[in-house]
Amino acid sequence: MRLITVRTPAGDGKRVADIAFEKGVKEVAINNAEVYRSDEGVTTQDVVNIETATPIAKKFIEALMAAPFYDAASYSFTVRHPEALFGAKPPKEEIHPIVRPTTDVYEELYQFTKVTVSLVGRVFLSSVLLAYGMVEDFIPLVIAGLLFLPYHHHMIGLALGGVIKEWRFFQQAALALLVSTVLIFLAGLCVGLLTKPPLLFEIKGSPLSGALLAAAIGVAAGLGSIDDAGRRELIGLAATAHISIYPAWLGLQVVFGEAGPHKITEHLLSFLINVVTLIFAAIITYAVAGMQGDGIRKFTRGIIANRNA
């Protein structure tokens, strides 16, 4: 379910309403509003309000952003997810949790892939808990570290960026994945310096079994991110548990030196295979789900052009 508010230049509200009706929206409310800006004085806008099911909202938003009259400088919209919506349709038609609008998924993953001081702190401290839990083979502590480790978002962010061809976002997700991987490795290194061997935690499975699990997790993570009812935090735990243990293990082994070159090579290869497999599984999921990037790319180009003008 979605509540959508679109702000347009005065007189353009009807154009937006026409697109909404074409995509299955049954009712649209249009109001006039005076907008006060510090640099432009007072302007008049049409405010279009729509209440509709999630899949219809996706179709409408993507069609609106791709419309020839849509201008990022004069149009804006917000999308909200209400707790309940009792409108013109029965719950069977109104309450349909998939597929979330591409803009919703993009905005969510954009926040998770933005490298900030908070992200660095959360990743490093969570990885310290993870690495110490691995040293002692204390599973509750390992789980505690994994719960706060935002790692899989970076991989599915890469997948979404590739599908919608938004390369600035793709680069941001790639940077976040690189930074997080290095931080997990450094956390393992630091824990290794402050503790003593042996490393009691054992990574089991072969590269093939790991790749199969990564593919399943990639599909589940992609589906969870496009589903209003998806338990994204639990899927994230599975993804993080399966992949983030490798850089933490490598950091510990740099200090402990217990594993031979063959074992290190095998785990490093498993890590790379798992990451690539998860990303490609998520790419396929997003492509099948119909994630569209035309409007987002158009918006980004418009904003950059207006700033440079």
Secondary structure per residue as TSV (DSSP state, phi and psi in degrees):
chain	resnum	aa	ss	phi	psi
A	1	M	-	360.0	140.5
A	2	R	E	-140.4	142.0
A	3	L	E	-109.8	120.6
A	4	I	E	-117.9	130.1
A	5	T	E	-119.3	121.7
A	6	V	E	-115.2	128.4
A	7	R	E	-105.6	126.3
A	8	T	E	-129.5	164.7
A	9	P	E	-60.1	153.0
A	10	A	T	-55.8	128.6
A	11	G	T	97.0	-11.9
A	12	D	-	-92.3	-4.0
A	13	G	H	-59.3	-36.1
A	14	K	H	-64.7	-36.8
A	15	R	H	-60.1	-44.5
A	16	V	H	-63.8	-41.6
A	17	A	H	-62.5	-39.2
A	18	D	H	-61.6	-42.4
A	19	I	H	-63.7	-41.0
A	20	A	H	-60.2	-44.1
A	21	F	H	-65.3	-38.0
A	22	E	H	-61.7	-31.5
A	23	K	T	-93.5	3.3
A	24	G	T	109.0	0.4
A	25	V	-	-71.4	136.9
A	26	K	-	-94.7	-24.1
A	27	E	-	-146.4	135.8
A	28	V	E	-134.0	135.9
A	29	A	E	-111.7	131.1
A	30	I	E	-121.6	126.4
A	31	N	E	-125.4	159.8
A	32	N	E	-101.3	143.7
A	33	A	E	-140.6	142.6
A	34	E	E	-92.4	126.2
A	35	V	E	-110.6	124.2
A	36	Y	E	-102.6	123.4
A	37	R	E	-121.9	147.2
A	38	S	T	-66.8	-26.1
A	39	D	T	-107.0	-10.4
A	40	E	T	-126.9	-0.6
A	41	G	E	78.6	-136.7
A	42	V	E	-109.3	132.0
A	43	T	E	-129.4	159.1
A	44	T	E	-107.6	135.6
A	45	Q	E	-129.6	156.1
A	46	D	E	-91.4	135.7
A	47	V	E	-114.9	114.5
A	48	V	E	-103.5	124.2
A	49	N	E	-114.4	131.3
A	50	I	E	-133.4	136.5
A	51	E	E	-120.7	121.5
A	52	T	E	-158.3	173.6
A	53	A	-	-73.4	157.1
A	54	T	H	-57.0	-49.5
A	55	P	H	-65.1	-33.3
A	56	I	H	-68.9	-39.4
A	57	A	H	-59.1	-41.2
A	58	K	H	-60.2	-48.4
A	59	K	H	-61.5	-43.0
A	60	F	H	-65.1	-49.2
A	61	I	H	-62.2	-43.7
A	62	E	H	-67.8	-35.2
A	63	A	H	-70.2	-38.7
A	64	L	H	-62.7	-48.4
A	65	M	H	-67.6	-25.6
A	66	A	H	-90.4	-5.3
A	67	A	S	-64.5	144.6
A	68	P	T	-63.7	-25.5
A	69	F	T	-88.6	-8.9
A	70	Y	-	-71.3	125.5
A	71	D	-	-126.0	120.7
A	72	A	T	-62.0	-23.4
A	73	A	T	-77.5	-27.0
A	74	S	T	-118.4	-8.9
A	75	Y	-	-110.7	148.5
A	76	S	E	-152.5	154.8
A	77	F	E	-148.3	152.6
A	78	T	E	-125.3	147.7
A	79	V	E	-126.3	126.8
A	80	R	E	-119.9	152.5
A	81	H	-	-111.0	101.4
A	82	P	-	-75.8	157.5
A	83	E	S	-70.0	-33.8
A	84	A	-	-149.4	150.1
A	85	L	-	-145.5	111.1
A	86	F	-	-113.0	99.8
A	87	G	-	-119.1	-138.4
A	88	A	S	-84.3	-6.9
A	89	K	S	-117.5	153.7
A	90	P	-	-68.8	160.5
A	91	P	H	-54.6	-32.5
A	92	K	H	-58.3	-33.8
A	93	E	H	-96.4	-33.4
A	94	E	H	-78.4	-36.4
A	95	I	-	-101.4	91.6
A	96	H	-	-134.0	112.1
A	97	P	-	-78.3	-9.6
A	98	I	B	-129.8	149.4
A	99	V	-	-102.7	138.3
A	100	R	-	-61.8	149.8
A	101	P	-	-56.8	142.5
A	102	T	H	-57.0	-35.6
A	103	T	H	-63.2	-34.9
A	104	D	H	-64.4	-47.9
A	105	V	H	-64.6	-42.1
A	106	Y	H	-61.4	-48.7
A	107	E	H	-62.6	-41.5
A	108	E	H	-63.6	-48.6
A	109	L	H	-71.1	-28.4
A	110	Y	H	-60.7	-41.8
A	111	Q	H	-65.7	-41.3
A	112	F	H	-71.8	-23.8
A	113	T	H	-98.9	1.6
A	114	K	S	-78.7	118.7
A	115	V	-	-76.7	113.1
A	116	T	-	-129.6	171.9
A	117	V	H	-60.8	-39.2
A	118	S	H	-61.9	-44.6
A	119	L	H	-61.5	-44.9
A	120	V	H	-60.2	-45.0
A	121	G	H	-65.0	-44.3
A	122	R	H	-64.6	-44.3
A	123	V	H	-64.7	-46.2
A	124	F	H	-66.7	-48.3
A	125	L	H	-66.5	-39.3
A	126	S	H	-63.2	-37.5
A	127	S	H	-71.3	-29.8
A	128	V	H	-62.8	-45.3
A	129	L	H	-61.0	-44.1
A	130	L	H	-59.1	-49.8
A	131	A	H	-65.4	-41.0
A	132	Y	H	-66.7	-38.6
A	133	G	H	-62.4	-34.5
A	134	M	H	-68.7	-39.8
A	135	V	H	-60.7	-44.8
A	136	E	H	-89.0	-5.3
A	137	D	T	54.3	43.6
A	138	F	-	-104.2	95.2
A	139	I	H	-59.1	-40.8
A	140	P	H	-57.0	-36.6
A	141	L	H	-72.1	-36.5
A	142	V	H	-60.2	-46.8
A	143	I	H	-63.3	-40.7
A	144	A	H	-59.5	-41.6
A	145	G	H	-66.3	-41.8
A	146	L	H	-65.6	-32.7
A	147	L	H	-60.8	-31.4
A	148	F	T	-107.3	15.4
A	149	L	-	-102.8	102.2
A	150	P	-	-81.9	82.8
A	151	Y	-	-110.7	-43.4
A	152	H	H	-69.4	-23.8
A	153	H	H	-59.4	-33.2
A	154	H	H	-69.0	-36.7
A	155	M	H	-71.8	-45.1
A	156	I	H	-74.4	-20.9
A	157	G	H	-65.9	-40.7
A	158	L	H	-60.5	-41.8
A	159	A	H	-63.7	-46.8
A	160	L	H	-64.3	-43.2
A	161	G	H	-58.8	-38.5
A	162	G	H	-69.0	-40.0
A	163	V	H	-67.7	-44.3
A	164	I	H	-88.8	-1.6
A	165	K	T	59.0	38.3
A	166	E	-	-101.3	91.2
A	167	W	H	-74.5	-25.5
A	168	R	H	-65.3	-42.0
A	169	F	H	-66.3	-40.3
A	170	F	H	-57.8	-45.5
A	171	Q	H	-65.3	-37.6
A	172	Q	H	-63.9	-43.2
A	173	A	H	-65.6	-38.6
A	174	A	H	-63.8	-41.8
A	175	L	H	-63.9	-43.2
A	176	A	H	-61.7	-41.0
A	177	L	H	-64.6	-42.6
A	178	L	H	-64.1	-47.5
A	179	V	H	-61.8	-45.4
A	180	S	H	-64.1	-40.9
A	181	T	H	-62.8	-43.3
A	182	V	H	-64.0	-40.5
A	183	L	H	-65.6	-39.1
A	184	I	H	-64.0	-43.0
A	185	F	H	-60.6	-45.5
A	186	L	H	-65.8	-36.5
A	187	A	H	-63.0	-42.8
A	188	G	H	-61.4	-40.3
A	189	L	H	-61.4	-45.8
A	190	C	H	-65.1	-43.5
A	191	V	H	-62.7	-38.8
A	192	G	H	-61.3	-37.5
A	193	L	H	-70.2	-26.6
A	194	L	H	-98.8	-4.0
A	195	T	S	-126.0	-177.6
A	196	K	-	-124.8	147.5
A	197	P	S	-66.3	162.8
A	198	P	-	-90.9	163.9
A	199	L	-	-87.1	109.8
A	200	L	-	-80.0	-26.1
A	201	F	-	-73.5	135.1
A	202	E	-	-119.9	127.3
A	203	I	-	-84.9	122.0
A	204	K	-	-108.0	164.8
A	205	G	S	99.3	163.8
A	206	S	-	-104.0	166.9
A	207	P	H	-56.1	-35.4
A	208	L	H	-68.0	-47.9
A	209	S	H	-64.1	-36.3
A	210	G	H	-63.9	-40.1
A	211	A	H	-65.5	-39.7
A	212	L	H	-64.4	-41.4
A	213	L	H	-65.4	-40.9
A	214	A	H	-62.6	-38.5
A	215	A	H	-63.8	-43.9
A	216	A	H	-63.7	-41.6
A	217	I	H	-67.4	-38.0
A	218	G	H	-62.1	-42.8
A	219	V	H	-64.9	-45.2
A	220	A	H	-63.3	-40.7
A	221	A	H	-65.6	-41.8
A	222	G	H	-63.4	-45.9
A	223	L	H	-63.0	-41.2
A	224	G	H	-62.5	-34.6
A	225	S	H	-76.2	-17.9
A	226	I	T	-105.7	8.8
A	227	D	B	-119.7	124.1
A	228	D	T	-58.8	-29.2
A	229	A	T	-95.1	4.6
A	230	G	-	-71.6	133.3
A	231	R	-	-86.5	78.4
A	232	R	H	-65.2	-31.4
A	233	E	H	-68.6	-33.8
A	234	L	H	-75.0	-38.0
A	235	I	H	-64.7	-38.1
A	236	G	H	-61.7	-36.9
A	237	L	H	-63.0	-42.6
A	238	A	H	-63.8	-44.6
A	239	A	H	-64.8	-43.5
A	240	T	H	-66.1	-41.2
A	241	A	H	-63.5	-34.9
A	242	H	H	-78.1	-28.5
A	243	I	H	-114.7	-40.0
A	244	S	T	-69.4	-16.7
A	245	I	H	-67.3	-23.2
A	246	Y	H	-68.5	-52.0
A	247	P	H	-64.5	-32.5
A	248	A	H	-65.6	-42.8
A	249	W	H	-62.2	-43.2
A	250	L	H	-63.1	-40.9
A	251	G	H	-62.3	-40.7
A	252	L	H	-65.4	-39.9
A	253	Q	H	-70.6	-25.8
A	254	V	H	-60.0	-35.7
A	255	V	H	-86.3	-48.0
A	256	F	H	-74.1	-36.4
A	257	G	-	62.2	30.4
A	258	E	-	-83.1	-31.8
A	259	A	S	-89.1	144.2
A	260	G	-	-80.7	170.5
A	261	P	H	-57.0	-36.4
A	262	H	H	-63.8	-45.4
A	263	K	H	-66.6	-40.8
A	264	I	H	-63.0	-45.2
A	265	T	H	-61.2	-42.3
A	266	E	H	-62.8	-44.7
A	267	H	H	-70.8	-35.9
A	268	L	H	-65.2	-41.9
A	269	L	H	-64.4	-41.6
A	270	S	H	-61.1	-42.2
A	271	F	H	-60.0	-48.9
A	272	L	H	-64.2	-42.4
A	273	I	H	-63.0	-42.7
A	274	N	H	-64.4	-42.9
A	275	V	H	-63.0	-49.1
A	276	V	H	-63.2	-42.2
A	277	T	H	-64.3	-43.8
A	278	L	H	-61.2	-43.5
A	279	I	H	-63.2	-45.3
A	280	F	H	-67.8	-35.4
A	281	A	H	-64.0	-39.8
A	282	A	H	-68.6	-36.4
A	283	I	H	-59.1	-47.3
A	284	I	H	-61.7	-42.2
A	285	T	H	-61.7	-46.6
A	286	Y	H	-65.9	-38.3
A	287	A	H	-65.5	-44.1
A	288	V	H	-65.6	-35.6
A	289	A	H	-73.5	-11.8
A	290	G	T	83.7	32.4
A	291	M	-	-63.8	128.5
A	292	Q	-	-117.6	135.5
A	293	G	-	-115.7	2.4
A	294	D	H	-58.0	-48.1
A	295	G	H	-66.7	-40.1
A	296	I	H	-64.9	-43.1
A	297	R	H	-64.8	-40.7
A	298	K	H	-62.7	-42.5
A	299	F	H	-61.8	-46.9
A	300	T	H	-62.4	-44.3
A	301	R	H	-62.4	-40.5
A	302	G	H	-63.8	-42.8
A	303	I	H	-64.7	-42.9
A	304	I	H	-66.1	-40.2
A	305	A	H	-64.1	-40.8
A	306	N	H	-66.3	-36.0
A	307	R	H	-69.9	-35.4
A	308	N	H	-80.7	-15.1
A	309	A	-	-70.0	360.0
